[in-house]
Amino acid sequence: MYTWGGTAQDVKDPYGKEDFPVLCSRLLCQGRIIYYDKKEMDAEGVAEYQKLRQLGISSLMSIPVDDPDHAHIGTLGVANMGQRFSSTELLDCVMLSFSMAVKNIISFREAEEMGIRDKLTGLKNRNSYQSALESYENNTDSNFFCIYVDADGLHDINNQYGHEAGDNLLKTVAKVIKEEFGDEDTYRIGGDEFVAFCNAPASGQVKQKIRNAKKRIEEKGYHISVGMESMKNKPFIYEMVKQAERNMFEAKRSYHEDTGDIQNIRGMNRKLEKTLMEKRDLDVFRSVLSSKYLGVYIVDLKIDTFRYIYIPSYFDAAAEQSGGKFSEAVKIYVETFVLEEYRQPFLKLLDYDNVEKRLNGGEEPELLYRRPDGVEIMLKIYLSPEYGEDCWESIWTFEKL
C-alpha cells in the first residue's frame, strides 16, 4: 500500500490484501467501494476499518484493477477526498491506463530478474557474478571469504535418472547454500558450480557453515565438494577465487579417491594440472616483478586502504601491524628501511590530498631514496586506469635501481 500525494512514499507500516480480507471481498463483489466519512466506516464494525483510521483515512474510493487478460491484479483508489462523488467514474476512466502501466512494470521486472537470476535455482547467475567481482575487488576486509562449491555426480545422475533428477540435485544444493550463506552474495556460475562470498570474524565460522551445508545435502542423498579461501591469504579477488577453486578440486579428487571412482580421478587430475599451471604462470609473473620491483600496490587515496600485486615479506609484516591502513604500514616501513635523511620527503607523500592534486594535474609523483644497506629505490605513483568519480585508486611502485 502506498500514499500518493505531492510526492509518492511508502507507508511506514505497509499493508497487503491479507490485512483487509473483508474490504477486498466486498470490493470484488460490488466492483467499487465509496466511504465518505468515519461514521460509515464505523458502522461496518470491522477491525479493518480501524486500520484505515489509524492510517489517517477519513474517506475512501476504490475500484478493482484487471489486466488486459481480465485477471485481477490490484486495486486503485483515492483517500481523504476534498469533495463527494456519487460514482467511481473518474477512477474508471484511468483504470485501463493504470492497468497497462502495472502490467508493463511487472513484465519489466520479470525480464530484469531473468537477466540476473538463474531460472532453475533462483540464485544470481554468472552475469551477476561477473559484475559483482568488480565491486568485491575494492573489498579490503581480511575477513572476506570465498566459498567454491561443486555438486558431485550431476553428470551421472543426468545419465542414469534423467535431467529432472539432476535439476532436483541442483535445486537442493542451491537452497542449502543460500540458506547458509545468504542470497545476496551467492551465485550459480556454471552447470554444477556455485560460488558464495561472506564476511566472518574467523575462518572457523565459515568452516562450520560449510560443514552444516554438507551434512544437510548428504541427508538428501547428495554430495558436494567445497573449497574455501580468505582475502587475508589472497587479497587479490581473482586470485582468491582461483585458490578457492583449486581447494575445491583437491576436495573433489579426495572424494573420488575415497569412492574408488578412477575415471573421475583422472578428470580431476587434468583439472588440477590446469589450475596449477595457471598458478605457476602467476608465480612466473611475480618472479619477473620481483627482479625489478620491491613492491607494487594499489592504494585508495580516499580511505587509505590498499591491495598488492607484489609484496615483500617485510612489508607484509608492517601491513599486518597497520590494521590495513597503507599510510600506517608505510610509516612502519620508513622507520626501519629508509635512511633518516629521506624519511621526511617520503612521509610527505602520505598527504593524499596533495598527491591526488598532483596526479590530476598530470604529474606522476616520484621519490628516489636509499635504504640503510645502500640500495637505491625509486618510488613512483600513478593514477589507476579505473580512477574516476567513484574510484580513487592509485598505483605505487617501488623499483630497485
Secondary structure, 3 states (H helix, E strand, C coil): CEEECCCEEECCCCCCHHHCHHHHHHHHHHCCEEECCHHHHHHHCCHHHHHHHHCCCCCEEEEEEECCCCCEEEEEEEECCCCCCCCCHHHHHHHHHHHHHHHHHHHHHHHHHHHHECCCCCCECHHHHHHHHHHHCCCCCCCEEEEEEEECCHHHHHHHHCHHHHHHHHHHHHHHHHHHHCCCCEEECCCCEEEEEEECCCHHHHHHHHHHHHHHHHHCCCCEEEEEEECCCCCCHHHHHHHHHHHHHHHHHHHHHHHCCHHHHHHHHHHHHHHHHHHHHHHHHHHHHHHHEEEEEEEECCCCEEEEEECCHHHHHHHHHHCCEHHHHHHHHHHHHCCHHHHHHHHHCCCHHHHHHHHHCCCCCEEEEECCCCCEEEEEEEECCCCECCECEEEEEEEEC
